[in-house]
């Protein structure tokens, strides 16, 4: 395997998924209902929720991918999850795929479908058809088209999420992605959808391996509220335009795109006022490091303390203690960091009197919690958000 040249670097560019050669897109959003269409593709890979109850749309997509491992088009609706809809849900999802396939003159099995919204409601085929007729002739490769997709798939999101990069090294290639997600976010996939495209040529097996690695270190390290959705999907598609790309270079670029989309989802958590990044150092194993990260991000007590700028380090230590990670009280060190300031609040199990500075740090919009377990050399990081009054209001009124 070749070594990535030092001059290879990642450059952020505009255009989202449409920055990738061969991708066209269109989208529409009216009230709670939206529809997005993405075309262009080839080899594809997918990672989805581990929830035992998967939406009908996701089941159809998994079946299509298993058949051909190719994606030529993606159709995404928001406002309806098409989950717990039985045979009708499967039938409707297939009919939507056929609608796209007939318009584009491609095989049904190369059309993938994703849905997001309220569980237990069936796809309104009249709305789908009406919105499809409005966007099918508007497919184009402009940055505005990518933004239209990012907006169409939003539910409780407060802003559209998209990233595009160009990786320049021995050969140049691009990766672009759009995502949605704000609530019902937990590791092992969240209530989120992400569609990532690249012009680099790779087969299904390589794409699948690369996507799993990128997801494990990005989307699977995001916690908003600890709930796991029925609809989550991250799709990676190659438009097969650029050959000779090194797999290590590609992995580096894909990790970057997924991590940035993951951070956007975490910062846009329902009712969130602050982005929390947790860094665990000194873990005995990588698994232990991941456990500690997720325990801190899931803790309602930690999340509410961050919301209130309360430097209650005991809540952080408590979460680490029940995480299952190997750690000793007299080895644990906890720091808080934000806006260029850093303070140690626990050192080798002993509290540090720094509550005034710690409280000031917690008032920032981006807060980092750094914990050294003192048990080894493994590290991990993840992202989440605080828990505010607004989160309760949003989810108390979700179907109304």
N, C-alpha and C positions, 0 to 999 in steps of 0.2 A: 504494500500500500504506500502510495506516495505521501510525502510530507507536504502539508499545506504551505505554500510559499509565504514568507513573512510579509510580502507586499500585498497579499490578499486581504481585502477589507470590505466591511459591510457599509453600504451607503444607503441612507433612507431616501426614498423617492416618493413622488406623488402618484396617485392613481389606483391604490388598493389592488384588487384582483385584476383590474383592467390594465395595470402596468405590465402584466405578463402577456407576451405575444400569443395570440390565438384565442384570447378570452373576450367574450362579449357579454353584456349584462343589461338588465332592465328591472325596474321595480316600482311598486306603487304602494302607498300607505294611506288608508282612509279610516280614521277612527281607530278601533281596535283591530281591524282587519288589514292585512298586507299580503302582497304576493311578490316574489322575486324569481327571476329566471336567469340562469347563468349557462352559457354555452361554450363549447370548445373543450377539448380534452383528449384523453387517451388512457394510459394506465392510471389506476386509482387505488387508494388505500383508505381504510376507515377504522376509527376507534369509536366505540359507543358506550353508553351507560351499562353498568353492571346490575342495575335494578332488574329484578325478575320480571317485572311488568314493563314491557316495551311497547311503545306506541305502534299502531298499525302501519304508519308511514315508515317508521324505522325498520319494521319487520320486512316490508316490501323492499326497501333499500338494501338490506342485508342479503336478501334472496337474489336481487339483481346483481350485486357485486360478486356474490359467490359463483354466479353463472359465468360472467364474462371478465370480471376484474377490470372493467373498463367503464369510464364515465364520459358520456358525450354532452350531457345536460343535467342541470339540477333545478328542481322547482321547489320553492320554499314558501309555506304560508305561515302567517302569524295570526293569533287570535283564537286558534283552535288547536289543541294538542293531538287530536285524533287518537287518543289513548283510552283504553277501556271502551272501545266502540265495536268490538267483536268482528264478525264476518263483514258487516257493513263497512267498517273502517278499512279493512283490507281491500274490499271491492272498490271503494272510493279512491283509495291511494293508487290502485292500479289504473283506474280510469283517468286520473290526473296524469299519470305517466304516459298513457296512450295519447292523451290530448297533446302533450308536448311532442311525443314521438311522431305523430301524424303531421304536425305542423313543420317539424324539422326534417322529416323523411329519414328517420334513424330508427334502429330497433328499440322496442319498448324496454328491453333489459338494460340498455345503456343510459336510461333516464333514471335518476335517483330523486327521491322525494324526502323532504324534511318538514316537520310541523312543530309549532310552538304556541302555547297558549293554555287555555283552561282544559284540564283533564275531564273526560266524560262527555264531551260534546263532539258531535259528528261534523265532518267537513260540510260546509254549506256549498254544494256544487254550483249553485246559481251564482254565488259570490265569486267562487274560483273561476268560473267560465267568464264572467263579466270582466274581472280584473285581468285575466289572461288575454282576452281580446284587446284590452287597453295597452298591454305592454309588449305583446309578441312582435309587433312591427317596430318597436323602439330599441331593439337590441343594438348596442354599439360599444365601442372600446374606449369611451371617454372616462376621465376621472369622475365625472358627474354620474355616469352609469353605475360605477362601483359604489358611490355614495348612496345612490337610490336603493341598491340592494341592501346595504348596511342599515338604512332607515326602514325599509320594508319589513325586515325580520325582527325589529325591536318589539318588545312587550313593555315591561316596566323600566327598560333602559332609559336613561336620561340623555344619552347622546350616542351617535353611531360610532362603531369601532372598526377601524381598518388600518392596515399596515402594509407597506410595500418597501422592498429593499432590492438593491442591485449588489451582487457580490462580484468584485473584480479581483481576479488572480491570473492564473494561467489561461483561464477562459472566463468570460463574463456570463452570468445568468441572473434571473430574477425570481423572486418569490413574493407573492402578494396574498393577503388574507383579509377576510371580514369575519366578524363574530358578533354574537348577541349573548347577553346574560347579565342578570342583576340579582336575581333571587333564586332560591332552591339550589344553592351552589355548595357542593361538597366534593372532596376527592373521590377518585374512581369515576370521574366525569361529573359534570354539574348540569344544571338546567341551562345548558348553553348549546349553541350551534356555532360551528366555525367552518368556513370554507376557504381552503388554502390552495393556491395554484402556483405552479412553477413551469418554466419553459425548459428546464433540465430534463433530459431523457433518462428515465430509470424504469425498470420493470416493477410489477406489482410487489414482488417479494422485497425488493430493496426499499421501495416507498413505505411498505408496511412496517419494516424494521425501523426505518428512520422516524416515522410518525410516532411509533410507540415510545421511542426514546425521548422525543421532543415533548410528547404529552405527559409522560411520567415526571418530567422536570418542570413543567409549566402548568397546564390546566389541572393536572392531578395534584397540584400543590396550592390550589386556591380554595379558600373556605369563606363563604359569606354567612350562611346560616346552618350548615351541617345537613341539610336535606338533599337527597339524591333524586333527580328527575327520571321520568320515564322516556324522555325524548332526546337526550344528549347525543350529539354526534360531532366528531371532527373529521372532515373529509379532506384528503390531499389528492390533487389531480395534476398529472403532467400533461402539458400540451405538446410535448415531444418535439421541441424546436431546436434545442441546443444539446449537441452531443459532446462527449469527452469530458464531462464534469466529474471531478473527483468526489467520491462519496463523503469524505471527511469535510470537504468544503461545503457540500450541500447540507450536511448535518448541522454545521455551525450556523449557516444561514437560517435553516428551519427552526433551530432552537431559539434564535433571536426573534423571529416572527412570532412563534408561539408564546414565548415569554412576555413579549410586549402586549399581545392580545390578552393574555392572562392577567397582566397588571391592570389593563383597562377594565376588565370585568370585575376585578377585586375593588378597584377604586369607585366603580359605579354600582356597588352593592346597594340593594334597596334601602333607602334612608341613610346611606353612609355619609359621614362628614369627614372621615379620615381613612387614608390607605395605611394598612399595617403590613410591614415586611418583617418576617421572623427569620433570623439566621441562627442556626444551631451549629456550634463547633465542638470539637473534642468528644464526639460520640464514639462508642465502641464499634458500631457498625453503621452502614448507610441506612439500614432499616430502622435502627434506633434513632438516628438523626431525623428521619422522616416522621417517625412516631411523635417525637417531641415537638416538631414544627406544627403538625396537624392538631395536637392536643391544645397548644396555646391558641391557635387560630380558631378552634371550635369553641373554646371556653366562653360562655356568656358573661362570666364574671370578669374575665380579662377584657372582653370587647366593650362592656359597659364602663369599665374603669378607664379605658382609653377615650371613650366618648366624653366622660366627665373630667378628663385630664387629672385623674386621681392616681398618683404614683404608688399604687398598692402592689408592690413586688411579690407579696405573698401569694397573690392569685396566679402569677406566672410560675412561681416555684411549685405551687400545688399542682398545676396542669402538667408540668414536667414530671412530677412525682407519680402521677397516675397514668402517664403515657405508656408505660411499659419499657421505656428506655433505661438502660443501665446508668445509674448516677448515684453519687454519694453526696450527702448534705454538705460535708466539709470540703467538697471539691467544686461545688456549683458557683458560677459567676454570672451575674446578669447585668447588662448595660442597656441604656436607652439612648437613642441617637436620632437627631432631626436637625435639618437646616444648618449643618456644619458643627453642631454642638453634640457632645457625648458625655454621659455621666454613668459611673458605676454605682449601682444601688444595692448590690449584694456581691461580696467577695469571699470565696471559700466558706460559704455558709454563714458569714457574718454580715449583718446589715450595715450599710453606709449611710450616714446622715447627710442626705443630699436631696431632700424632698422638694425644696424650693426650686432648684434647677430642674429636677425631674418633672415637676408639674409644668414648668415653662416649656420644656421639650414636648410634652404631651399635648400642648395647645396647637402644635403645628399640624398641617394637613397631611403630611407624610411622616410616619413614625416608624422607627426600626427598633425591634427588640432583638438583642444579641445575647445568646446564652451559651456559655462554655460548660459542658458537662464534666470535663476533666477525666474522661474515661477512655479516650483513644484519639484517633486522628481523622475521623470521618465528619463530613459537613453536609448540610442541606439548607435550603431556603424555600420560603413559601409566602403567599400573599393573602390578605383578607381585609376586612374593614371593621369599623366599630359598629356597635349595636345601639341604635337611637330610638327615640319615641316614634319617629317617622316610619321605621320598619314595621312596627306593630300596626300603625294606621293603614299602610299600603296593603298589608296582607289580611287585615280585618275586612277590607272593602274590595278584595281582588275580583270577585265575580259580580259585584254590584255595579 
